[in-house]
């Protein structure tokens, strides 16, 4: 790549990041349903036409936000399991990191939740969706790796089954747990159940299914 081509690519990357930054700020402020491409263009101080050069529509822009969210989640998972010798302890740390992710960055969690509910496009996915899928795979591989370490060190039972499927089940469990913990606070309080006690109990149950 020539120097001029590199500068042009840097400029394209900078513009794209400005658009995603603007969309993320609006997402955190008003929620995704209220965000419009016009608002994104104004926040980024770019023309509406230029925004559409980078993203075909709002759904395409959402993929870029999900990719960013998933990359942040992967970094948190990696940091959470660092220093944990046993695989089972890594898995627990990853689960609790997911909870903190949802608490600290609710718009990121919401972006991921919407993506998980997304049925997927017919035919070949577009570049932003492909990048989003790749980011999701990298997150999933962190969980699979920790499960594998647990099987190897004996902290996770050897007959746990397909590690990829197990990781997917744990993801689904944690995702549902987070949603219940955030939407049923009042109901649990009425029944005298502290949210943290509910979370700890749920984690204990999940970990018991993995232990020998």
TAPE-V795727 format. One record per residue. SS is DSSP state (A for helix, B for strand, O for the rest). PHI is phi in whole degrees, -180 to 180 (NA if undefined). PSI is psi in radians with two decimals (NA if undefined). Layout:
ss,phi,psi
SS,PHI,PSI
SS,PHI,PSI
//
This chain:
ss,phi,psi
O,NA,2.29
O,-74,2.90
A,-59,-0.76
A,-65,-0.73
A,-64,-0.67
A,-64,-0.75
A,-63,-0.69
A,-65,-0.70
A,-67,-0.70
A,-60,-0.73
A,-65,-0.73
A,-63,-0.74
A,-64,-0.70
A,-64,-0.79
A,-62,-0.76
A,-61,-0.78
A,-64,-0.63
A,-63,-0.70
A,-66,-0.80
A,-66,-0.66
A,-60,-0.78
A,-64,-0.76
A,-64,-0.70
A,-65,-0.76
A,-60,-0.76
A,-67,-0.70
A,-56,-0.84
A,-67,-0.52
A,-82,-0.81
A,-123,-0.12
O,89,2.64
A,-65,-0.64
A,-61,-0.54
A,-87,-0.20
O,-77,2.40
O,-122,2.78
A,-65,-0.56
A,-62,-0.76
A,-63,-0.71
A,-62,-0.78
A,-62,-0.76
A,-65,-0.75
A,-64,-0.64
A,-82,-0.13
O,59,0.78
O,-128,2.84
O,-74,2.65
A,-61,-0.66
A,-62,-0.68
A,-68,-0.65
A,-59,-0.71
A,-73,-0.25
A,-69,-0.63
A,-90,-0.58
O,-135,2.22
O,-62,-0.67
O,-162,-3.04
A,-65,-0.64
A,-64,-0.68
A,-66,-0.67
A,-65,-0.63
A,-61,-0.66
A,-58,-0.69
A,-65,-0.65
A,-69,-0.67
A,-66,-0.73
A,-57,-0.78
A,-63,-0.73
A,-63,-0.76
A,-69,-0.61
A,-66,-0.67
A,-66,-0.72
A,-63,-0.74
A,-61,-0.76
A,-61,-0.69
A,-69,-0.68
A,-63,-0.79
A,-62,-0.76
A,-67,-0.68
A,-65,-0.67
A,-86,-0.17
O,-63,2.30
O,87,-0.14
O,-88,2.07
O,-74,-0.73
O,-93,2.55
A,-61,-0.70
A,-63,-0.63
A,-70,-0.60
A,-65,-0.75
A,-63,-0.75
A,-63,-0.76
A,-62,-0.67
A,-64,-0.76
A,-61,-0.74
A,-71,-0.53
A,-66,-0.58
A,-65,-0.71
A,-62,-0.79
A,-65,-0.66
A,-57,-0.82
A,-67,-0.63
A,-73,-0.74
A,-83,-0.54
O,-130,1.18
A,-60,-0.53
A,-71,-0.53
A,-68,-0.77
A,-62,-0.74
A,-63,-0.69
A,-61,-0.76
A,-66,-0.70
A,-63,-0.73
A,-66,-0.66
A,-66,-0.72
A,-65,-0.47
O,-85,-0.13
O,-72,2.26
O,-74,-0.39
O,93,2.54
O,-81,2.65
O,-73,2.49
O,84,-2.76
O,-77,2.20
O,-63,2.59
O,-76,2.86
A,-52,-0.77
A,-67,-0.61
A,-70,-0.67
A,-62,-0.74
A,-63,-0.67
A,-64,-0.77
A,-62,-0.71
A,-63,-0.72
A,-64,-0.70
A,-64,-0.70
A,-63,-0.70
A,-66,-0.64
A,-64,-0.80
A,-63,-0.63
A,-65,-0.52
A,-63,-0.77
A,-66,-0.78
A,-59,-0.74
A,-63,-0.74
A,-68,-0.65
A,-62,-0.76
A,-62,-0.69
A,-65,-0.67
A,-65,-0.71
A,-63,-0.73
A,-67,-0.66
A,-93,-0.01
O,87,0.00
O,-82,-0.27
O,-121,2.37
O,-64,2.53
O,-70,-0.40
O,-96,0.44
O,-65,-0.37
O,97,-2.86
O,-57,2.11
A,-68,-0.61
A,-65,-0.78
A,-67,-0.68
A,-62,-0.76
A,-62,-0.69
A,-65,-0.70
A,-65,-0.71
A,-65,-0.67
A,-61,-0.81
A,-63,-0.73
A,-62,-0.85
A,-65,-0.69
A,-63,-0.79
A,-66,-0.67
A,-60,-0.78
A,-63,-0.75
A,-64,-0.75
A,-65,-0.76
A,-63,-0.48
A,-94,-0.44
A,-103,-0.29
O,-114,0.46
A,-59,-0.84
A,-63,-0.75
A,-64,-0.74
A,-67,-0.67
A,-63,-0.69
A,-62,-0.55
O,-92,0.09
O,75,0.48
O,-110,1.90
O,-64,2.49
A,-59,-0.75
A,-64,-0.64
A,-65,-0.69
A,-62,-0.79
A,-63,-0.82
A,-62,-0.71
A,-64,-0.74
A,-64,-0.72
A,-65,-0.72
A,-60,-0.76
A,-61,-0.82
A,-64,-0.75
A,-67,-0.58
A,-63,-0.55
A,-70,-0.32
A,-95,-0.43
O,-76,2.61
O,-61,NA
//
